[in-house]
């Protein structure tokens, strides 16, 4: 939870953090959120499993794995909570 006067800066920090995120992953999250309210649990779990499979095959994911194995900092991080 954030105080009302801190909401804008927090929202901006979250938005800016997605600049380095995988476009495929962001798209899959947006699609899942769009279907979340109208779907049942098995359908949502199926969509999530399919999304994970799609995301794991992207170049962005491959580079993230290499960065992890090389003990390099990730390109995408959630902004710290204050």
N, C-alpha and C positions, 0 to 999 in steps of 0.2 A: 504494500500500500504506500501511496505517496501523497504528500500534502498537495492540495489543489494548485498552489503556486509553483510546484516542482513538476507537474505533469507534462508541460510542454517540453521542458529540457529532457526529461526522461524519454518521452516519445521520440524526440529528435535523436537522442543517443541510440535508441533501439533501431530506428530507421537507418542511421549511418552505419550501424554494425552490419547490416545486410549488404553493404556495398561489396564486401569481400566474400559473401556467401555464394554457394553454388546456385546459379539461376534455375537449374533443374530442381534442386531441393526446395527452393522458395516457391516455385510453381506448384510442386506436388503438395506442399503444405497448404497453399491457398486453395487448391482443388479439394483437398481433404476437409478443410474448414467449411467450404461451400456446401459440402454434402453431409456434414456432421449432424446438423439438426434434423434432416429428413431421413436419415438412414438408421438401420438397426445395427446392433453390435457386430454380428457376423459380417455384414457388408462393409462396415468401417474397418474391421480387422483385415479383411481381404484387400481393401484399397490400400491400407498401410503396408501390407506384405508386398503388394505389387509395386508400390512406391519405393520401398527399400531396395527391391531388386533393380528397378530402373536407376535409382540414384547410385547404387554400387557399381554400375557399369560406366559411369561418366568419367571423363578425363579429370574433372575436378576432384572426384573421389580418389582416383588413382594418385593424384598429386598429394592429396591430404594424407594418404597412407604412407607415401614415401617420406613426407615431412615428419610424420609420427615416428616411423622407423629410424629416421635420421636424427631423432630427438630435436627437431626444429620446432619453433613456435608455430601454432596453427595460424592460418590467414584469417579465419573467422573465430571471433570470440564474442560472447554476450557481454554487453557493457556491465561493469561492476555496479552493484547496488550500493547506494549511499545511505 
